[in-house]
Amino acid sequence: MTLELKDIYKSFGEKEVLKGVSFSAEGGKAFGLLGRNGAGKTTTIRILMNVFSANSGKVLIDGSPIDYDKIGIGYLPEERGLYPKKPIIDQLTYFAELKGMNKKDAVNAVDYWLNRLGMSEYRNKRLDTLSKGNQQKIQLITALAHNPHIVILDEPFSGLDPVNAMLLKDVVKEQISEGKIVLFSSHQMSYIEEFCDSIAILNGGKVALSGDLRDVKRNYPRNKLVVNTTSPQRICEDFQNACSVNQNGALIIQLENADEKRAVMQRLVENYDIDEVKVFEPSLNDIFVEYAGEQI
């Protein structure tokens, strides 16, 4: 299954929020939708979910307009959206029924997920008696109980301690292995790098960069070297302005062009005590800052 957004435009009054957004995401893989606050991520997600319509453009599944009666979507919002004073089992069952499940199947599905997430003891509790992290897990159940085809996770790890974050990672991997489309929206780049095969970075309502994450990194200019050495001062003195130190204490050597890397590597190995030298590969955070740092 392939989800595709094609040339999506959206305005609110005179403010144009989306300006031709296009990207595609495949089943069995995770996709990262990234951007600074105000870049258009939430509007894109709401159009995908049919909360409101685009001014123009298409949302397609396998090349045909998405049929929301047949394609289920699960959504974990960044902000809490449940009822704090209602028993958890009642409202989770209610939301599952809204997604088309009958009462019996809804209760069974909710109980499965309460058990899966270690939350069965809270089944009949009110939501406001739970910790922030446990409320996040309850909110996650609303996105998964009806077994959707597309799972949208907006800042899913917010408020989770390391143990619960690991549990959520396992759940996400299960959803991906079942062939679902999992769409992440997050500012926590480490999680995007861990899960996502492809990304799109929005900037000012446009797609500033999109594609397979490995290809994006591979196509990044390969004109920097990372050097770990016992002789950092000598190397910096010799390379002068071309040499800097990163946050991990390694040296970064800027080359005039990528064709120099073999010769410079050989020079380093022959003249200094080198533990490691390799071509610099940017992190997703580096790429995000470059493409989302300045608003278009």
C-alpha positions, 0 to 999 in steps of 0.5 A, a space after each residue: 500500500 502506498 499513500 501519496 499526497 500530490 500538490 496539496 494547497 491550503 489557505 485559511 482566508 488570505 494566509 496560504 499555509 500549504 503551497 504544493 506539498 507532495 510526498 509518498 509513504 509506503 506500507 511496511 515502512 515508517 515515514 518522518 514528516 518534519 518541520 519547525 512549528 508553523 511549517 505546515 505539518 499539522 495542516 498536512 496531517 489534518 488534510 490527510 485525515 479528512 478533518 478538512 479539505 485541501 483547496 487543491 491537490 489529491 490524497 491517494 492510496 495506490 494511485 486512487 483517491 483515498 476511500 475513508 470508509 475503507 482505509 482506517 487511520 489511527 492518530 496519536 496527537 501531541 496534545 491530550 484529547 481524552 476525557 479526564 473524568 471518565 473511566 478509561 475502559 468506557 472512553 476507549 471503547 467509545 472511540 473504537 466504536 466511532 471507528 466502526 467496531 462493534 461493542 464486543 470487538 471494541 472491548 476485546 481490542 481495548 483489553 488487548 492493548 491495555 494488557 499489551 501496554 501494562 495498563 490493565 490495572 487502570 481499566 476502570 480508573 479515571 484518566 486524570 488519576 494517571 501519570 503523564 506517561 501512562 496517559 500517553 499510553 492510553 491515548 496511544 490505544 485510541 490510535 491502535 485499537 481499531 487496527 488502522 491501515 495508517 498510523 500517525 504519531 505526533 510526538 509519540 515519545 513525549 512524557 515517556 520514561 526510558 522503559 515506556 519509550 522502549 515499550 512504545 518502540 516495540 509497538 511501533 516496530 510491530 505496526 511496521 512489520 504488519 505492513 502498515 504505513 506509520 507516519 511520524 511527526 516529531 522534533 526528536 530526530 534520534 527517533 526519526 533516524 531510528 525508525 524512518 526509511 523516508 522523510 519530508 522536511 516542510 519549510 514555509 508550507 513547501 517540501 524543502 527536502 524529501 526522499 529515502 533517508 539513506 539516499 539523502 545522507 549519501 547525497 550530502 556533500 562529502 567534503 568533510 572528514 572526521 578525525 579521532 587522534 591523539 594529536 589534535 593540536 598539531 593537526 589543527 595548527 597544520 590545517 588552520 581554518 579548515 580544522 574545527 572540533 565537534 561536540 564529541 571532541 573529534 576534529 572536522 576537516 573541511 576540504 576544498 572539494 570532495 576529490 581531495 579526501 583520499 589524499 588528505 586521509 593518506 597525509 593524516 595517517 602518514 604524519 599523525 597518530 590517527 585512531 580513526 578517519 572517515 568521511 563526515 556523514 551528517 546526522 538528521 539533526 544537521 540536515 534538519 537545521 540546514 533545510 528548516 533553519 530558515 523559513 522560506 
